[in-house]
């Protein structure tokens, strides 16, 4: 049976790949050739080196509100434009960006000082008032996606233009990581109060190294250097162009022909072609670790079959995670049963790796379905993206085939990345939705909010575990880091059995890189133009 299943799933994956490679229309072809995008084709004839960096993205960004998108790709883009009190370097170590000094005054009070030479793009100084406005917006506006993470900040008390206190609701051991994560981008108070966030979307104002020149939805985003930037700058690029290219085969074609310098998520069947290409300076594969976990989010809402714990367990037991990681992803994934990535503080190692995480047992899955009242099978809906993550639609096809083998018929919706992301944000998912979720805070408290705060997942999974919630609330204020980590590990163990998320694998990322640039992958998957240089 397993041999037959393996053959069936691999055929499904091959068909999907061939279909993608033969596509000559739709999102892929239109996004790959935007007429207004500057050319970045390298001059390989000995002429002057192009000073335009072009990057191929699988999907467009969601918006330019740092505190209301919840999207890693959008976060990466905004990080090219913005500044935060703290940031992480390429090794994921925290460093001070706008902040110049900080101290813990007591358990719920921190004092910060910020630099005096930072300005927004229009030359207006960045002050404590802007920090206060930014952090209190995230901490008090319950409509914002980042609110659940920042609501532990109770006040920002201004001392003077360049120093302030941050007050928190009890001890907050993760404050520095919070200030360096998504949503910590400092916004211009006066400008936003004047124009509002809607107008800000079309005419943003940040303080980072690059400014927005143009954003044509589903086509391209063009950045130019910020002449008023306060820090060290990368002078290699006159423009940075992000082209939206949903189809992986089209992204690879653009890289090989010199139309783009860098792409993400090169599928395994293209690795040799990228590594062996010698045209247009040549190209190579650069592999990097990530914190991203591919998972199936399950609706536990009354009325859905996945509200039944036996059905959710049957789904996990029907999935051969080893086959997905080894045969489909060709080693670019590791089986896991936790939403927390292995590079994150508080990670539970007992839920990671093939021996711990691949529970494949189709016969037991069938028995569980029968116990749940589905001896004759059931039908569910699953949403999967196409081109957002490595082999994502192919993974969805494989999982659908595996579920079919135990009697679960899957109505499979394959969405382009933007539609899929919007469906997730709008909580329009049905029984199952395939997502790849990372952790840009590098603290287990960030991903575990899905289990510790029922309001965060209301309408999404509707997971409600009192035990997880109590452990979570205790952990996020625990200044004993060793004890805190154990509390996080316990939450992961409980959540693994409850299965509001059926975690599949932790991904590696495969970039296609032109030899004309120097690029070092980041664990957070950010593509920051300031870290990419011309190869000398």
C-alpha positions as CSV (number, residue, x, y, z in Angstrom):
1,X,0.0,0.0,0.0
2,X,2.7,2.5,0.9
3,X,4.6,1.7,-2.3
4,X,1.5,2.4,-4.3
5,X,0.8,5.6,-2.4
6,X,4.4,6.8,-2.9
7,X,4.0,6.2,-6.7
8,X,0.6,8.0,-6.8
9,X,1.9,11.0,-4.9
10,X,5.0,11.4,-6.9
11,X,3.0,11.2,-10.1
12,X,0.7,14.0,-8.8
13,X,3.7,16.1,-7.9
14,X,5.2,15.6,-11.3
15,X,2.0,16.6,-13.1
16,X,1.8,19.8,-11.1
17,X,5.4,20.6,-11.8
18,X,5.0,20.0,-15.5
19,X,1.9,22.1,-15.6
20,X,3.7,25.0,-13.9
21,X,6.6,24.7,-16.4
22,X,4.4,24.8,-19.4
23,X,2.4,27.8,-18.2
24,X,2.5,30.7,-20.7
25,X,-0.1,33.0,-19.3
26,X,-1.9,34.2,-16.2
27,X,-0.1,35.7,-13.2
28,X,3.3,34.4,-14.1
29,X,3.7,35.8,-17.6
30,X,2.1,39.2,-16.8
31,X,4.1,39.8,-13.7
32,X,7.4,38.7,-15.2
33,X,7.5,41.6,-17.8
34,X,6.2,44.8,-16.3
35,X,6.7,47.5,-18.9
36,X,7.7,50.2,-16.4
37,X,10.3,48.1,-14.5
38,X,13.9,49.2,-15.1
39,X,16.0,46.6,-16.7
40,X,18.7,44.9,-14.6
41,X,20.2,42.7,-17.2
42,X,23.9,42.6,-16.5
43,X,26.3,44.0,-19.1
44,X,28.5,40.9,-19.7
45,X,30.3,42.5,-22.6
46,X,32.7,44.5,-20.4
47,X,30.5,47.6,-20.1
48,X,29.7,49.4,-16.9
49,X,28.1,47.1,-14.2
50,X,24.4,47.6,-13.8
51,X,23.6,49.4,-10.5
52,X,20.0,48.1,-10.4
53,X,19.4,45.1,-8.2
54,X,16.4,43.1,-9.3
55,X,14.7,40.5,-7.0
56,X,12.0,38.1,-8.0
57,X,9.2,37.6,-5.4
58,X,6.5,35.0,-5.4
59,X,3.8,37.3,-4.3
60,X,3.0,41.0,-3.8
61,X,3.1,42.6,-0.4
62,X,-0.2,43.2,1.5
63,X,0.1,46.8,2.5
64,X,2.5,49.3,4.0
65,X,1.1,49.4,7.5
66,X,3.8,47.7,9.6
67,X,1.3,46.8,12.4
68,X,-1.5,45.4,10.3
69,X,-0.4,42.8,7.8
70,X,1.0,39.7,9.5
71,X,2.9,38.7,6.4
72,X,6.6,37.8,6.4
73,X,7.2,38.9,2.8
74,X,5.6,42.3,3.5
75,X,7.6,42.6,6.7
76,X,10.8,42.0,4.7
77,X,9.8,44.7,2.3
78,X,9.0,47.2,5.0
79,X,12.3,46.5,6.7
80,X,14.1,47.9,3.6
81,X,12.2,51.2,4.2
82,X,11.9,51.5,8.0
83,X,13.8,51.8,11.2
84,X,13.2,50.1,14.6
85,X,14.6,50.7,18.1
86,X,16.5,47.4,17.7
87,X,17.1,45.1,14.7
88,X,18.7,41.7,14.1
89,X,21.9,41.3,12.0
90,X,22.5,38.5,9.5
91,X,23.4,36.2,12.4
92,X,20.1,37.1,14.1
93,X,21.9,38.9,17.0
94,X,20.1,41.9,18.3
95,X,21.7,45.3,17.8
96,X,20.6,48.9,18.5
97,X,19.3,50.7,15.5
98,X,17.4,53.9,16.6
99,X,18.1,53.1,20.2
100,X,21.5,54.1,21.6
101,X,21.1,52.8,25.2
102,X,18.5,51.0,27.4
103,X,18.3,49.8,31.0
104,X,15.8,47.8,33.1
105,X,14.6,50.2,35.7
106,X,12.4,47.6,37.4
107,X,10.3,44.5,36.4
108,X,7.8,46.6,34.4
109,X,9.8,49.7,33.4
110,X,12.6,50.1,30.8
111,X,14.4,53.3,29.9
112,X,15.5,54.0,26.4
113,X,17.6,56.7,24.6
114,X,17.5,57.2,20.9
115,X,19.9,58.7,18.4
116,X,19.6,62.4,17.5
117,X,20.6,62.2,13.9
118,X,17.8,60.0,12.6
119,X,15.2,61.6,10.3
120,X,12.2,60.5,8.2
121,X,12.5,60.7,4.5
122,X,11.4,64.3,4.4
123,X,14.1,65.4,6.9
124,X,11.8,65.5,10.0
125,X,13.6,64.3,13.1
126,X,12.6,60.9,14.7
127,X,11.7,61.7,18.3
128,X,10.3,60.1,21.4
129,X,6.9,61.3,20.3
130,X,7.1,59.1,17.2
131,X,8.1,56.1,19.3
132,X,5.2,56.7,21.7
133,X,2.7,57.1,18.9
134,X,4.0,53.9,17.2
135,X,4.1,51.6,20.2
136,X,0.8,52.8,21.8
137,X,-1.0,52.4,18.5
138,X,0.1,48.8,18.4
139,X,-0.7,48.3,22.1
140,X,-4.1,49.8,22.2
141,X,-5.8,49.4,18.7
142,X,-7.5,46.0,19.0
143,X,-8.2,46.0,15.2
144,X,-4.5,45.7,14.4
145,X,-3.0,42.3,13.7
146,X,0.0,43.1,15.9
147,X,-2.1,44.2,18.8
148,X,-2.0,40.7,20.6
149,X,1.8,40.9,20.7
150,X,2.2,44.6,21.8
151,X,-0.7,44.8,24.2
152,X,1.6,44.0,27.1
153,X,3.0,47.6,26.7
154,X,0.9,49.8,29.0
155,X,2.5,53.2,28.4
156,X,5.4,55.0,26.7
157,X,6.3,57.9,29.0
158,X,8.3,60.7,27.3
159,X,11.3,62.1,29.2
160,X,12.5,64.4,26.5
161,X,12.8,64.3,22.7
162,X,15.3,61.5,22.7
163,X,14.6,59.5,25.9
164,X,11.5,57.7,27.3
165,X,10.3,54.9,29.6
166,X,8.4,51.9,28.3
167,X,6.0,50.6,31.0
168,X,4.7,47.0,30.7
169,X,2.0,45.0,32.4
170,X,4.3,43.0,34.6
171,X,7.7,41.6,33.7
172,X,8.3,41.4,30.0
173,X,11.5,39.3,29.3
174,X,10.9,39.4,25.5
175,X,10.6,43.2,25.2
176,X,13.8,43.7,23.2
177,X,12.8,41.0,20.8
178,X,9.4,42.5,20.5
179,X,10.8,45.9,19.6
180,X,12.9,44.3,16.9
181,X,10.0,42.3,15.3
182,X,7.2,43.1,12.8
183,X,5.2,46.1,14.0
184,X,8.1,47.8,15.7
185,X,8.8,50.0,12.7
186,X,8.7,53.6,13.9
187,X,6.0,55.7,12.3
188,X,5.9,59.5,11.9
189,X,3.3,60.8,14.4
190,X,2.7,64.3,12.9
191,X,2.5,63.0,9.3
192,X,0.1,60.2,10.1
193,X,-2.1,62.4,12.2
194,X,-2.3,64.8,9.2
195,X,-2.9,62.4,6.3
196,X,-4.2,59.2,8.0
197,X,-3.2,55.6,7.3
198,X,-5.1,55.3,4.1
199,X,-3.2,58.1,2.5
200,X,0.0,56.8,4.1
201,X,-0.4,53.6,1.9
202,X,0.0,55.6,-1.3
203,X,2.6,58.1,0.1
204,X,4.4,56.4,3.0
205,X,7.0,58.1,5.2
206,X,9.7,56.0,7.0
207,X,13.3,56.5,8.1
208,X,15.2,53.5,6.6
209,X,18.0,53.3,4.1
210,X,15.7,53.1,1.1
211,X,12.6,55.1,-0.1
212,X,9.6,53.9,-2.1
213,X,9.7,55.2,-5.6
214,X,6.9,53.2,-7.1
215,X,4.5,50.3,-6.2
216,X,2.5,48.8,-9.0
217,X,0.3,46.1,-7.5
218,X,1.0,42.6,-8.7
219,X,3.8,43.9,-10.9
220,X,6.8,45.5,-9.2
221,X,8.0,47.7,-6.3
222,X,10.9,50.0,-6.9
223,X,13.1,51.5,-4.1
224,X,15.8,54.2,-4.3
225,X,18.4,55.2,-1.7
226,X,17.4,57.6,1.1
227,X,19.9,60.5,1.0
228,X,19.0,61.4,4.6
229,X,19.7,58.0,6.1
230,X,21.6,58.2,9.4
231,X,23.5,55.0,9.4
232,X,26.1,53.1,7.3
233,X,24.9,52.7,3.7
234,X,25.4,50.3,0.8
235,X,26.3,52.4,-2.2
236,X,26.1,49.6,-4.8
237,X,22.5,50.2,-5.9
238,X,20.9,53.2,-7.5
239,X,17.6,51.3,-7.6
240,X,16.3,48.1,-6.1
241,X,13.4,46.5,-8.0
242,X,11.2,43.7,-6.6
243,X,9.3,42.0,-9.4
244,X,6.2,40.0,-8.6
245,X,6.6,36.6,-10.3
246,X,4.2,34.0,-8.9
247,X,5.2,31.1,-11.1
248,X,8.4,29.4,-9.9
249,X,9.4,28.4,-13.5
250,X,9.1,32.0,-14.6
251,X,11.2,33.2,-11.7
252,X,13.9,30.6,-12.6
253,X,13.8,31.7,-16.3
254,X,14.2,35.3,-15.3
255,X,17.3,34.4,-13.2
256,X,18.9,32.3,-15.9
257,X,18.5,35.0,-18.6
258,X,19.8,37.7,-16.3
259,X,16.5,39.5,-15.9
260,X,16.6,39.1,-12.1
261,X,19.5,38.8,-9.7
262,X,17.9,36.8,-6.9
263,X,14.9,34.6,-6.4
264,X,13.4,32.5,-3.6
265,X,12.0,29.0,-3.5
266,X,13.7,27.4,-6.4
267,X,12.1,23.9,-6.8
268,X,14.3,20.8,-6.6
269,X,13.8,20.0,-10.3
270,X,15.5,23.3,-11.2
271,X,18.5,23.1,-8.8
272,X,21.0,21.5,-11.3
273,X,20.0,23.9,-14.1
274,X,20.6,26.9,-11.8
275,X,23.9,25.5,-10.5
276,X,25.2,24.6,-14.0
277,X,24.2,27.9,-15.7
278,X,27.1,29.9,-17.0
279,X,25.3,32.6,-19.0
280,X,24.9,36.2,-17.7
281,X,27.6,35.8,-15.1
282,X,26.4,32.4,-14.1
283,X,24.0,31.4,-11.2
284,X,24.0,29.2,-8.2
285,X,21.8,27.8,-5.5
286,X,22.2,29.3,-2.0
287,X,20.5,27.2,0.7
288,X,19.5,28.6,4.1
289,X,17.8,27.5,7.2
290,X,14.5,29.1,8.3
291,X,12.1,29.0,11.2
292,X,9.2,28.4,8.7
293,X,6.9,25.5,9.5
294,X,4.6,24.1,6.8
295,X,1.3,23.2,8.6
296,X,-2.3,22.5,8.1
297,X,-4.5,24.8,10.2
298,X,-7.6,23.0,11.2
299,X,-11.0,24.6,11.9
300,X,-12.1,23.4,15.3
301,X,-15.3,25.4,14.9
302,X,-18.6,23.5,15.6
303,X,-20.1,22.2,12.4
304,X,-16.8,21.3,10.8
305,X,-15.6,17.7,10.6
306,X,-12.2,18.8,11.9
307,X,-13.8,19.9,15.1
308,X,-13.6,16.2,16.1
309,X,-10.2,15.3,17.7
310,X,-10.3,11.8,16.2
311,X,-10.6,13.3,12.7
312,X,-7.7,15.6,13.2
313,X,-5.6,12.8,14.6
314,X,-6.6,10.6,11.6
315,X,-5.5,13.4,9.2
316,X,-2.0,13.5,10.8
317,X,-1.6,9.8,10.8
318,X,-2.6,9.6,7.1
319,X,0.3,12.0,6.2
320,X,3.8,10.5,5.5
321,X,5.9,13.4,6.4
322,X,9.1,11.5,5.5
323,X,7.9,11.1,2.0
324,X,7.1,14.8,1.7
325,X,10.5,15.9,3.1
326,X,12.7,13.3,1.3
327,X,10.9,12.6,-2.0
328,X,9.1,15.9,-2.7
329,X,11.3,18.5,-1.0
330,X,14.5,16.5,-1.7
331,X,15.8,17.1,1.9
332,X,14.7,20.7,2.1
333,X,12.4,19.9,5.0
334,X,12.5,18.2,8.4
335,X,9.3,16.5,9.9
336,X,8.0,18.3,12.9
337,X,5.0,18.4,15.3
338,X,5.5,21.9,16.6
339,X,4.7,25.3,15.2
340,X,8.0,26.6,16.8
341,X,11.1,26.5,14.6
342,X,14.3,24.8,15.8
343,X,16.2,28.1,15.8
344,X,13.9,29.6,18.3
345,X,14.3,29.9,22.1
346,X,11.9,27.6,23.9
347,X,11.8,25.0,21.1
348,X,10.7,21.4,22.0
349,X,13.2,19.0,20.5
350,X,11.0,16.0,21.4
351,X,8.6,17.0,18.6
352,X,11.2,17.3,15.9
353,X,12.7,14.9,13.4
354,X,11.5,11.8,11.6
355,X,11.5,9.5,14.7
356,X,9.5,12.0,16.8
357,X,7.3,13.6,14.2
358,X,6.4,11.2,11.5
359,X,3.4,9.3,12.9
360,X,2.3,7.8,9.6
361,X,-0.2,5.0,10.3
362,X,-2.9,4.8,7.6
363,X,-4.6,1.8,9.2
364,X,-5.0,3.5,12.5
365,X,-6.2,6.6,10.7
366,X,-9.0,4.6,9.1
367,X,-10.0,3.1,12.5
368,X,-10.2,6.6,14.0
369,X,-12.4,7.8,11.2
370,X,-14.7,4.9,11.8
371,X,-14.9,5.7,15.5
372,X,-15.7,9.3,14.6
373,X,-18.6,8.1,12.5
374,X,-17.0,8.3,9.1
375,X,-16.5,4.6,8.3
376,X,-17.8,5.3,4.8
377,X,-15.5,8.3,4.4
378,X,-16.0,12.1,4.5
379,X,-15.3,15.1,2.3
380,X,-13.4,18.2,3.4
381,X,-12.1,21.3,1.8
382,X,-8.4,22.2,1.8
383,X,-6.8,25.5,0.6
384,X,-3.2,25.5,-0.7
385,X,-1.1,28.2,-2.2
386,X,0.7,27.9,-5.6
387,X,4.2,29.5,-5.7
388,X,4.3,31.1,-2.2
389,X,6.5,28.4,-0.5
390,X,8.7,25.6,-1.8
391,X,6.7,23.0,-3.7
392,X,3.5,24.2,-1.9
393,X,0.8,23.2,-4.4
394,X,2.6,19.9,-5.0
395,X,2.7,19.3,-1.3
396,X,-1.1,20.0,-1.2
397,X,-1.6,17.4,-4.0
398,X,0.4,14.8,-2.1
399,X,-1.4,15.4,1.1
400,X,-4.8,15.2,-0.7
401,X,-3.7,11.8,-2.2
402,X,-2.6,10.5,1.2
403,X,-5.9,11.6,2.8
404,X,-7.8,9.9,-0.1
405,X,-6.1,6.6,0.8
406,X,-7.7,6.5,4.2
407,X,-11.2,7.6,3.0
408,X,-11.0,11.4,3.2
409,X,-12.0,13.1,-0.1
410,X,-10.4,16.5,-0.4
411,X,-11.9,19.4,-2.4
412,X,-8.6,21.1,-3.2
413,X,-8.5,24.9,-3.8
414,X,-5.2,25.9,-5.3
415,X,-4.8,29.7,-4.9
416,X,-2.3,32.2,-6.2
417,X,-0.2,33.6,-3.3
418,X,-2.1,36.8,-2.9
419,X,-5.5,35.2,-2.9
420,X,-4.3,32.6,-0.4
421,X,-2.8,35.2,1.9
422,X,-5.9,37.2,1.8
423,X,-8.1,34.2,2.5
424,X,-5.9,33.5,5.6
425,X,-6.1,37.1,6.8
426,X,-9.8,37.2,6.3
427,X,-10.3,33.9,8.1
428,X,-12.2,32.4,5.1
429,X,-10.5,29.0,5.5
430,X,-12.7,25.9,5.8
431,X,-11.6,22.6,7.3
432,X,-7.9,22.8,6.3
433,X,-5.6,25.5,5.0
434,X,-1.9,24.9,4.2
435,X,0.4,27.7,5.5
436,X,4.1,28.3,6.0
437,X,4.5,30.3,9.2
438,X,7.8,31.6,10.4
439,X,9.0,33.5,13.6
440,X,10.6,36.9,13.2
441,X,10.8,37.4,16.9
442,X,12.9,34.2,17.6
443,X,11.1,33.6,20.8
444,X,8.6,30.8,21.3
445,X,6.1,33.2,22.8
446,X,5.5,34.6,19.3
447,X,4.3,31.4,17.5
448,X,2.7,30.0,20.6
449,X,0.2,32.8,20.8
450,X,-1.9,30.6,18.5
451,X,-2.4,28.4,21.5
452,X,-2.2,30.8,24.4
453,X,-4.6,33.5,23.2
454,X,-7.9,32.3,22.0
455,X,-8.8,35.8,20.6
456,X,-5.8,35.6,18.2
457,X,-7.2,32.5,16.5
458,X,-11.0,33.3,16.8
459,X,-12.6,32.5,13.5
460,X,-9.3,30.9,12.2
461,X,-8.9,27.7,14.2
462,X,-11.0,28.5,17.2
463,X,-8.6,26.6,19.4
464,X,-9.5,27.1,23.1
465,X,-7.2,25.3,25.6
466,X,-7.4,26.7,29.2
467,X,-4.3,24.7,30.1
468,X,-2.3,26.3,27.2
469,X,-3.6,29.7,28.0
470,X,-2.6,29.5,31.7
471,X,0.9,28.3,30.8
472,X,1.3,31.0,28.2
473,X,0.2,33.8,30.4
474,X,2.7,32.6,33.1
475,X,5.5,32.1,30.6
476,X,5.4,35.5,28.9
477,X,6.0,37.3,32.2
478,X,8.6,34.8,33.6
479,X,12.0,36.4,34.0
480,X,13.5,33.0,34.8
481,X,14.4,32.0,31.2
482,X,15.0,28.4,31.9
483,X,11.7,27.9,33.6
484,X,10.0,30.0,30.9
485,X,11.5,27.7,28.2
486,X,10.0,24.6,29.9
487,X,6.6,26.2,30.1
488,X,6.8,26.9,26.3
489,X,7.9,23.3,25.7
490,X,4.9,22.0,27.6
491,X,2.5,24.2,25.6
492,X,4.0,22.7,22.4
493,X,3.4,19.1,23.7
494,X,-0.2,19.8,24.5
495,X,-0.9,21.6,21.2
496,X,0.7,18.7,19.3
497,X,-1.9,16.4,20.7
498,X,-4.8,18.8,20.3
499,X,-3.8,19.4,16.6
500,X,-5.4,22.8,15.9
501,X,-2.3,22.8,13.7
502,X,-1.1,19.6,12.0
503,X,2.6,20.6,11.6
504,X,4.2,18.9,8.6
505,X,7.8,20.1,8.3
506,X,10.3,22.9,9.0
507,X,11.6,24.2,5.7
508,X,14.9,25.1,4.3
509,X,14.9,27.8,1.6
510,X,16.6,27.5,-1.7
511,X,17.6,30.8,-3.4
512,X,18.7,31.3,-6.9
513,X,21.5,33.8,-7.0
514,X,23.4,35.5,-9.8
515,X,27.1,35.4,-9.5
516,X,27.3,39.1,-10.0
517,X,26.1,39.7,-6.4
518,X,27.0,38.7,-2.9
519,X,24.1,37.3,-0.9
520,X,24.0,35.5,2.4
521,X,20.7,33.9,3.4
522,X,19.1,35.0,6.7
523,X,17.3,32.7,9.1
524,X,14.3,35.1,9.1
525,X,14.2,34.9,5.3
526,X,14.4,38.7,4.9
527,X,15.9,40.0,1.7
528,X,17.5,43.3,2.7
529,X,19.1,45.3,-0.1
530,X,21.6,46.8,2.3
531,X,23.1,43.3,2.9
532,X,23.5,42.5,-0.9
533,X,26.5,43.8,-2.7
534,X,28.1,43.7,-6.1
535,X,30.6,40.9,-6.5
536,X,34.0,42.5,-7.0
